[in-house]
Amino acid sequence: MHIPDGLMDPIVALIGMLEFLAFISVAVYFSSKRLQEKNLPRIAVLSAGIFVAQMLNFPIGGGTTGHLIGGALLAILAGPALAIVGMTVVLLIQSLMFGDGGITSFGLNALNMAIIAPLTGWGAYTLLKPLASGVGKVGSELAVAAAAWVSVFIAAAACAAELAVSYAISGGAYGIAAPVSIPAMLGYHAIIGIGEGIITAGVVGYLMAVSAETFITSQDMPAAKNRWHRILASRTAQATLAVLVVFALALPLYFLYSSQGEDGLERTMTDGDVEEGDALLTSPLDYGDSYFAALFAGVIGFVAVVLASLGILRVMKPMTRRD
């Protein structure tokens, strides 16, 4: 769902950027209120995990693929405000380092995937969880899956509306006509959302079963004997290793089944006979066309998101002391 440069009308892109800036300012203010030093690495690793997960497209049929957005997952595990910040970092690294999503359309991409997806996912989960509580663990997992589906579907609806408005106000110079963009985006992402729901429910269920405090409320652990013991005993280090191992193991499946497919937005552009324009910025890296190139890109991107997230979160943290 990453909108490239040249697809959206400049006025729509500008409005999207202004809306994103307003929301991210509020999110930074509220997320700074709950930041604790011990939780910063866990949130950074979780955001980086979203980055590598988004690299792994899965087939939905007809040569179309989908990939995890992760907004609902991050909101459920870290809260909506921190999810907005974390998703913004992911999208920044994708756009600046890998050319995934245009510079001119960054505001719209962030609005859809870093604002709308986490907030709708969190809202749906908050509403559904009490209703499903009587069913036990299965009910909780269904609430997570449904919330993830809603987050994808509503984000896709927003993107479809942006495409349609761009087409209308530009006289067809930008965007995609509503009769194409709306049914195509909603149809493809209704199916993609099922994959998002299954993945999100699986990840959340596993973390809650194995270590509910892994990312947010880590319990104090006995002091290890030396530095290396402390590193190896760290839940953050263990989570980092787990994410990268799973990514390395899942990557061959991506090349076998999904590497040649188009994602939901790309397929919608094909349906609308719209070609991707030239990127405004030439990115230094790409996701690679072979296993080891993609593995290298994933590791580099993972590290970049961790470092950028830690830097931003540490800048935000002093706000708590000033207020």
Sequence and secondary structure as in RCSB ss.txt:
>XXXX:A:sequence
MHIPDGLMDPIVALIGMLEFLAFISVAVYFSSKRLQEKNLPRIAVLSAGIFVAQMLNFPIGGGTTGHLIGGALLA
ILAGPALAIVGMTVVLLIQSLMFGDGGITSFGLNALNMAIIAPLTGWGAYTLLKPLASGVGKVGSELAVAAAAWV
SVFIAAAACAAELAVSYAISGGAYGIAAPVSIPAMLGYHAIIGIGEGIITAGVVGYLMAVSAETFITSQDMPAAK
NRWHRILASRTAQATLAVLVVFALALPLYFLYSSQGEDGLERTMTDGDVEEGDALLTSPLDYGDSYFAALFAGVI
GFVAVVLASLGILRVMKPMTRRD
>XXXX:A:secstr
    TTSS HHHHHHHHHHHHHHHHHHHHHHHTT  GGGHHHHHHHHHHHHHHHT  EEEETTEEE    HHHHH
HHH HHHHHHHHHHHHHHHHHHH  S STTHHHHHIIIIIIHHHHHHHHHHHHHHHHGGGTHHHHHHHHHHHHHH
HHHHHHHHHHHHHHHHHHHTTTSSS  HHHHHHHHHHHHHHHHHHHHHHHHHHHHHHHHHHTTSSSS       S
SHHHHHHH HHHHHHHHHHHHHHHHHHHHHHHTTT B HHHHHHHHTT      SS  S    SSHHHHHHHHHH
HHHHHHHHHHHHHHHHTHHHHH 
